[in-house]
Amino acid sequence: MVFKSEKGITYSVIMYSLMIVLSIDIVFDLNVAAFPVQNAFIKKPVLVLFLLLIGSIFFRTKYVLKPESKTIVVVFGFYKKTININTINAMRFTKDFFASPALSSNKIEIEYSHSNLIRISPKEKQLFIEQVKKINPDIHIKQTKRKY
């Protein structure tokens, strides 16, 4: 089951702005990206790679729940992380801007394998938690750390 990432307005504005600025700089060579090297043979390929990285993060971020293998695969651009659902201790709703494979500040924090944490932002958070708890009913749902 695939859960797409929720895209918050702040993250969307930042990502779209970066993609627009990079695209303008690549096409028109206006140096709006303030790239320190002006040699077009170096600058354009680097900007294209950066544009591909940002685009892949923005358009490919998802969370794949695999009940048959009891895993969650977190896809964040070219980054992939697999979490065994049986190692998940607890989950909680959280709201923060910390760096994580999420495109929204409304996240689910997952504690797994003793002291590891990951924050994700599936669009359908409640359904995601229900599906994960079907696989491992021992997961504790904690209260939110802060009041918002």
Disulfide bonds with the S-S distance in Angstrom:
none
